[in-house]
Amino acid sequence: MKNSIQLTQLELVLIKLVAKGQGNWSWYELANSLSRLDVPREPDMMVVLKDLVAKGLLERHIQPGSPRDRWELTPAGTKILMEYQYHQDMVSPS
């Protein structure tokens, strides 16, 4: 793969979940969806999400006066997700 960012299985799953939430899901919806998937839980989901923000792949929006947050993909996050899906399609038998 030509991109410089290598994602762990947990990072990739979280990016996919954030994409599925279309910028409307909070950490709660992400954690709820993650709990139904068979993926590693280490490190903690919030640590991974914040790391993905630091890498420029996700944005976290916190509503003023509320503990509720929303997560969404950045353009870079969308691009890397599309690249991973493209490579997955290339190696998966049809």
C-alpha positions as CSV (number, residue, x, y, z in Angstrom):
1,M,0.0,0.0,0.0
2,K,1.4,3.4,-0.9
3,N,0.0,5.5,1.9
4,S,2.3,6.3,4.7
5,I,-0.2,5.6,7.5
6,Q,-0.6,2.0,8.5
7,L,-3.7,1.3,10.5
8,T,-4.2,-1.3,13.1
9,Q,-7.4,-3.5,12.9
10,L,-9.0,-1.5,15.7
11,E,-8.1,1.8,14.0
12,L,-9.6,0.7,10.7
13,V,-12.8,-0.6,12.4
14,L,-13.2,2.7,14.3
15,I,-12.8,4.7,11.1
16,K,-15.4,2.5,9.4
17,L,-17.8,3.0,12.4
18,V,-17.3,6.8,12.3
19,A,-18.0,6.8,8.6
20,K,-21.2,4.7,9.2
21,G,-22.3,7.3,11.8
22,Q,-21.9,10.1,9.2
23,G,-20.7,12.6,11.7
24,N,-23.7,12.1,14.1
25,W,-22.4,9.3,16.4
26,S,-20.9,10.0,19.8
27,W,-18.4,7.9,21.6
28,Y,-21.4,6.0,23.1
29,E,-22.8,4.9,19.7
30,L,-19.2,4.0,18.6
31,A,-18.6,1.9,21.7
32,N,-22.0,0.2,21.4
33,S,-21.3,-0.8,17.8
34,L,-17.7,-1.8,18.6
35,S,-19.0,-4.1,21.4
36,R,-20.8,-6.3,18.7
37,L,-17.6,-6.8,16.6
38,D,-14.8,-9.3,17.1
39,V,-11.9,-7.0,17.2
40,P,-9.1,-6.3,19.7
41,R,-10.1,-3.9,22.5
42,E,-6.6,-2.8,23.4
43,P,-5.7,0.0,23.6
44,D,-8.8,1.7,24.9
45,M,-11.2,3.0,22.2
46,M,-10.9,6.6,23.4
47,V,-7.1,6.5,23.2
48,V,-7.4,5.2,19.6
49,L,-9.9,7.8,18.6
50,K,-7.8,10.6,20.0
51,D,-4.8,9.2,18.2
52,L,-6.7,9.2,15.0
53,V,-7.6,12.8,15.6
54,A,-3.8,13.5,16.1
55,K,-3.1,11.7,12.8
56,G,-5.6,14.0,11.1
57,L,-8.1,11.2,10.2
58,L,-10.9,12.1,12.5
59,E,-12.5,15.2,14.1
60,R,-14.2,15.3,17.4
61,H,-16.9,17.9,18.0
62,I,-18.0,18.6,21.5
63,Q,-21.4,20.3,21.9
64,P,-21.1,23.5,24.1
65,G,-22.6,23.0,27.5
66,S,-23.0,19.3,27.0
67,P,-20.8,16.2,27.5
68,R,-22.0,14.8,24.2
69,D,-19.5,14.6,21.4
70,R,-19.7,13.8,17.7
71,W,-17.0,12.1,15.6
72,E,-16.5,12.5,11.9
73,L,-14.0,11.6,9.2
74,T,-11.7,14.3,7.9
75,P,-11.0,14.4,4.1
76,A,-7.8,12.5,4.9
77,G,-9.7,9.9,6.9
78,T,-12.2,9.5,4.0
79,K,-9.3,9.1,1.6
80,I,-7.5,6.4,3.6
81,L,-10.7,4.5,4.2
82,M,-11.4,4.5,0.4
83,E,-7.8,3.3,-0.2
84,Y,-8.2,0.4,2.4
85,Q,-11.5,-0.6,0.9
86,Y,-10.1,-0.5,-2.6
87,H,-7.1,-2.7,-1.6
88,Q,-9.5,-5.0,0.2
89,D,-11.6,-5.4,-2.9
90,M,-8.5,-6.1,-5.0
91,V,-7.4,-9.0,-2.7
92,S,-10.8,-10.5,-2.0
93,P,-12.1,-13.1,-4.4
94,S,-15.3,-12.1,-6.1
